[in-house]
């Protein structure tokens, strides 16, 4: 069985953006920047 390498690359590349989006929505980034 072949490993879905493209899917792993896409998932690994898009994960940081998803984390940043969630952090920005929760206000984890705004608070430190204001202070």
C-alpha positions as CSV (number, residue, x, y, z in Angstrom):
1,X,0.0,0.0,0.0
2,X,1.4,3.4,-1.0
3,X,1.7,6.1,1.5
4,X,-0.4,9.2,0.8
5,X,2.6,11.5,0.8
6,X,0.9,14.5,-0.9
7,X,-1.9,14.5,1.7
8,X,0.7,14.4,4.5
9,X,2.6,17.4,3.0
10,X,-0.6,19.4,2.5
11,X,-1.8,18.6,6.1
12,X,1.6,19.5,7.6
13,X,1.8,22.7,5.6
14,X,-1.8,23.9,6.4
15,X,-1.7,22.9,10.1
16,X,0.3,26.0,11.3
17,X,-2.2,28.3,9.5
18,X,-5.1,26.5,11.2
19,X,-3.4,26.9,14.6
20,X,-2.8,30.6,14.0
21,X,-6.5,31.0,12.9
22,X,-7.8,29.4,16.1
23,X,-5.3,31.3,18.3
24,X,-6.3,34.6,16.6
25,X,-10.0,33.8,17.0
26,X,-9.5,33.0,20.7
27,X,-7.5,36.2,21.3
28,X,-4.2,34.5,22.2
29,X,-2.3,36.7,19.8
30,X,-4.1,40.0,20.3
31,X,-3.5,40.2,24.1
32,X,0.4,39.8,23.9
33,X,0.6,42.3,21.0
34,X,-1.4,45.0,22.9
35,X,0.8,44.5,26.0
